[in-house]
């Protein structure tokens, strides 16, 4: 077999291939890839064993990252919770062999994969580079059955509390919705001592994904207090970003957001709610998702070769940076995010 290279943003075979493939996700889509390119300058590329004149039978999609701070590499895909390789068996082996041979010529420090399943069949020379927990909720049961499956005190009562508080809910894709979301994102990232993603990233997602993205906002007396961004692809709804003003969390605002998203997903005929990855060191977040009846499975990232890339900030420097970020003015905090995220992907 031979390995061929294509640009998934320009090759009309790529979206047709995604429509056919059962393991494709929003993170494989041209909308997600276009937002990455527009925001961070990452160049998307896919590799396949299918000749150019034929419809694609397989493909591994990556972004080329060139960074003076963190080095050059191929990642499948930056800022994606998961990106299942859409190739298996001999075709997967052929593509990975070609990438391994080309790595030194292309000046890639490593190649990273973020598979969602089938990790037991991956090559022995792929070394684990990250470990997370991944939660999904089966949306096939009736809505009332789903509601009864939610944790009574941690979910059901909070939804009822939000209704008693007459919290207002709205959704959309306007600049107003984005601004409301981003103000709450700044609060949340500051609370966690982390830089926020640049606002242009979310603006480019809205522009590139179109109807496949929704900003959801909950307000109290006209003041936005919680928000989330969900993505849609085929019959899957994906929870990607969430934020809130913690002073109002006891009102059930986050529970109301998830409940509204689930109701929308059911009306749209979705079969699964992808709740995204959780850090294994964050049991509170994992429990929050499991309280909705979600199933947890390990999510492992892999890299070739085995050399561990040095973290940008670690140890006491990381703790110091978190303390500094938590007290930065908004203008400095957002500027820090714009500077760093280009090198993190």
C-alpha positions in Angstrom: 0.0 0.0 0.0 1.0 3.6 -0.5 0.1 6.6 1.8 -1.5 9.7 0.3 -1.8 13.2 1.8 -4.9 15.4 1.4 -6.2 18.7 2.7 -9.6 17.9 4.4 -10.7 21.5 4.0 -10.4 21.4 0.2 -11.0 17.7 -0.7 -14.7 17.1 -1.2 -14.2 13.4 -0.4 -13.5 14.2 3.3 -17.0 15.3 4.3 -18.6 12.5 2.3 -16.3 10.1 4.1 -17.3 11.4 7.5 -21.0 11.0 6.6 -20.4 7.4 5.9 -18.1 6.5 8.7 -19.8 5.4 12.0 -16.9 6.7 14.2 -16.6 10.2 12.8 -17.3 13.0 15.2 -17.6 16.8 15.2 -13.8 16.9 15.9 -13.2 15.4 12.5 -15.4 17.9 10.7 -14.3 20.6 8.4 -15.9 23.2 10.7 -13.8 22.3 13.6 -10.6 22.1 11.4 -11.4 25.5 9.9 -11.8 27.1 13.3 -8.4 25.7 14.4 -6.8 27.1 11.2 -8.4 30.5 11.5 -7.6 30.9 15.2 -4.2 29.3 15.7 -2.8 28.9 12.1 -2.7 25.1 12.5 -2.6 23.4 9.1 -5.0 20.4 8.8 -3.8 17.4 6.9 -5.2 13.9 6.5 -3.4 10.7 5.5 -5.0 7.7 3.7 -4.1 4.6 1.7 -6.9 5.5 -0.8 -5.6 6.7 -4.2 -6.6 10.3 -5.1 -9.2 9.3 -7.8 -11.2 7.0 -5.4 -13.7 7.7 -2.6 -11.9 7.6 0.7 -11.9 4.3 2.6 -9.9 5.4 5.6 -8.1 8.4 7.0 -6.2 9.8 9.9 -6.6 13.6 10.3 -4.0 15.8 12.1 -3.0 19.4 12.5 0.6 20.5 12.0 1.7 22.6 14.9 4.9 24.7 14.6 5.9 26.4 17.8 9.1 28.0 18.9 8.0 27.4 22.5 6.7 23.8 22.4 8.2 22.4 19.2 6.8 21.0 16.0 4.4 18.0 16.1 1.4 16.3 14.5 -1.7 16.2 16.8 -5.0 14.5 16.1 -6.5 16.9 17.0 -5.6 20.0 19.0 -8.2 21.0 21.7 -10.3 18.0 20.8 -11.5 15.7 23.6 -11.1 12.7 21.3 -10.4 12.0 17.6 -10.9 8.4 16.7 -8.5 7.1 14.0 -10.7 6.4 10.9 -8.5 3.6 9.8 -7.8 0.2 11.2 -5.8 -3.0 10.5 -3.3 -2.8 7.6 -4.3 0.7 6.6 -3.7 2.1 10.1 -0.3 0.3 10.3 0.7 1.6 6.9 -0.1 5.2 7.7 1.6 5.1 11.1 4.7 3.5 9.6 4.9 6.3 7.0 4.5 8.9 9.7 7.2 7.4 11.8 9.6 7.3 8.8 8.7 10.9 7.9 8.9 12.3 11.4 12.6 13.3 11.3 12.3 14.7 7.8 9.3 16.9 8.7 10.9 18.0 12.1 8.0 16.6 14.1 9.0 15.9 17.7 6.2 13.4 18.0 2.8 12.3 16.6 -0.1 12.2 19.0 -3.4 10.3 18.7 -6.5 10.7 20.8 -8.5 7.6 20.1 -11.9 7.1 21.7 -12.0 3.3 21.4 -10.1 0.3 20.2 -7.0 1.2 22.2 -6.3 -2.5 22.7 -5.5 -2.9 19.0 -3.1 0.0 18.7 0.6 -0.5 17.9 3.1 -1.4 20.6 5.3 1.5 19.7 2.6 4.0 20.7 3.1 5.1 24.3 0.4 6.5 26.6 0.8 10.3 26.9 -2.4 11.2 28.8 -5.1 9.6 30.8 -8.6 10.9 31.4 -12.2 9.8 32.2 -14.8 10.1 29.4 -18.6 10.3 30.1 -21.5 9.7 27.8 -25.2 9.7 28.4 -27.5 7.4 26.4 -30.4 9.5 25.2 -32.5 6.7 23.7 -34.9 6.3 26.8 -38.0 8.5 27.0 -37.5 11.9 28.6 -39.4 11.0 31.8 -37.3 7.8 32.2 -34.1 9.9 31.8 -35.3 12.3 34.4 -36.0 9.6 36.9 -32.5 8.2 36.3 -30.9 11.5 37.5 -29.6 11.6 41.0 -32.5 12.8 43.2 -30.7 15.4 45.3 -27.8 16.4 43.1 -29.8 16.8 39.9 -33.6 16.5 40.2 -33.9 18.8 43.1 -31.6 21.4 41.6 -33.7 21.4 38.4 -36.8 22.0 40.5 -34.9 24.7 42.4 -34.0 26.5 39.2 -37.7 26.4 38.1 -38.8 27.8 41.5 -36.3 30.6 41.1 -37.7 31.4 37.7 -34.3 31.3 36.1 -34.5 32.4 32.5 -33.0 30.3 29.7 -32.2 31.2 26.2 -30.0 29.9 23.4 -28.5 31.2 20.2 -25.4 32.1 18.2 -25.4 35.9 18.3 -22.6 38.1 19.4 -24.7 38.9 22.5 -24.8 35.3 23.5 -21.1 34.9 22.9 -20.3 38.0 25.0 -22.5 36.7 27.9 -20.7 33.3 27.7 -17.2 34.8 27.5 -17.7 37.0 30.6 -18.7 34.0 32.6 -15.8 32.0 31.1 -13.4 34.7 32.3 -14.8 34.3 35.8 -14.5 30.5 35.7 -11.0 30.4 34.3 -9.8 33.0 36.9 -11.4 30.9 39.7 -9.4 27.9 38.5 -6.2 29.9 38.0 -6.1 29.2 34.2 -5.9 31.5 31.2 -9.1 31.6 29.0 -9.2 30.6 25.4 -9.1 33.6 23.2 -12.5 35.0 22.4 -11.8 34.7 18.7 -11.6 30.9 19.1 -15.3 30.8 20.1 -16.2 33.4 17.4 -14.5 31.2 14.8 -16.3 28.1 16.1 -19.6 29.9 15.7 -18.6 31.1 12.2 -17.3 27.7 11.1 -19.8 25.3 12.6 -23.0 27.3 11.9 -26.1 25.4 13.0 -23.8 22.7 14.6 -23.1 24.9 17.6 -25.3 26.5 20.2 -24.6 28.9 23.1 -26.9 28.3 26.0 -27.3 31.0 28.8 -29.2 31.0 32.1 -30.0 34.3 33.8 -31.3 35.5 37.1 -33.3 38.8 37.0 -31.6 39.7 33.6 -28.1 38.8 34.8 -26.3 35.9 33.0 -25.2 33.4 35.7 -24.3 30.2 33.8 -23.6 29.3 30.2 -22.4 26.4 28.1 -21.5 25.7 24.5 -22.7 22.5 22.8 -21.8 21.0 19.5 -23.9 18.8 17.2 -22.8 16.2 14.7 -25.0 13.5 13.3 -27.0 12.0 16.2 -24.6 13.2 18.9 -24.8 16.3 21.1 -21.4 17.3 22.6 -20.9 19.3 25.7 -17.7 21.2 25.1 -17.5 24.3 27.3 -19.2 25.4 30.5 -18.9 28.3 32.9 -20.8 30.1 35.7 -20.8 32.7 38.3 -20.2 30.6 41.4 -22.2 32.9 43.6 -25.4 31.6 42.0 -24.5 27.9 41.6 -26.8 27.0 44.6 -29.8 28.1 42.5 -29.5 25.1 40.1 -28.4 27.1 37.1 -25.9 24.5 35.8 -28.5 21.7 36.3 -31.0 23.7 34.3 -28.5 24.2 31.4 -27.9 20.5 31.1 -31.6 19.6 31.4 -32.5 22.1 28.6 -29.7 20.7 26.5 -31.0 17.1 27.0 -34.5 18.2 26.2 -33.3 19.8 23.0 -31.3 16.7 22.1 -34.3 14.5 22.5 -36.4 16.8 20.3 -33.7 16.6 17.6 -33.6 12.8 17.8 -30.1 12.6 19.1 -29.1 9.2 20.6 -26.1 10.2 22.7 -24.9 13.1 24.8 -21.1 13.3 24.8 -20.2 15.0 28.1 -16.5 15.2 27.2 -13.3 14.3 29.0 -12.6 14.9 32.7 -9.3 15.0 34.4 -8.8 11.9 36.5 -7.7 14.2 39.4 -11.1 15.9 39.3 -13.5 13.5 41.0 -16.1 16.2 41.6 -16.5 16.8 37.9 -16.7 13.1 37.2 -19.3 12.6 39.9 -21.3 15.6 38.5 -21.6 13.9 35.1 -22.3 10.5 36.5 -25.1 12.0 38.6 -26.9 12.5 35.2 -26.7 8.8 34.6 -23.6 9.0 32.4 -21.3 6.1 31.9 -17.6 6.6 32.5 -14.8 4.9 30.5 -11.0 5.5 30.4 -9.8 7.9 27.7 -6.1 7.5 26.8 -3.9 9.5 24.5 -0.9 8.0 22.7 2.2 9.4 21.2 5.0 8.2 18.9 7.9 8.2 19.9 8.1 7.6 23.6 10.0 10.8 24.5 7.9 12.8 27.0 7.4 16.5 25.9 8.4 18.9 28.6 5.3 20.7 30.1 5.3 24.5 29.5 4.8 25.1 33.3 5.0 22.6 36.1 5.7 22.1 39.8 6.0 25.3 41.9 6.1 27.4 38.7 2.7 26.1 37.8 1.3 26.8 41.3 2.8 30.3 41.2 1.3 30.9 37.7 -2.1 29.9 38.9 -1.9 32.3 41.8 -0.9 35.1 39.5 -3.5 34.3 36.9 -6.2 34.4 39.5 -5.6 38.1 40.3 -4.8 39.4 36.8 -7.0 42.2 35.3 -9.2 40.8 32.5 -7.2 42.5 29.8 -4.0 40.9 30.9 -5.7 37.5 31.5 -7.1 37.4 28.0 -3.8 38.5 26.5 -2.1 35.7 28.3 -4.6 33.2 26.8 -4.0 34.6 23.3 -0.3 34.1 23.8 -0.2 30.7 25.3 -3.0 28.7 23.5 -1.2 28.8 20.1 1.6 26.7 21.7 -0.5 24.4 23.8 -2.6 22.5 21.2 
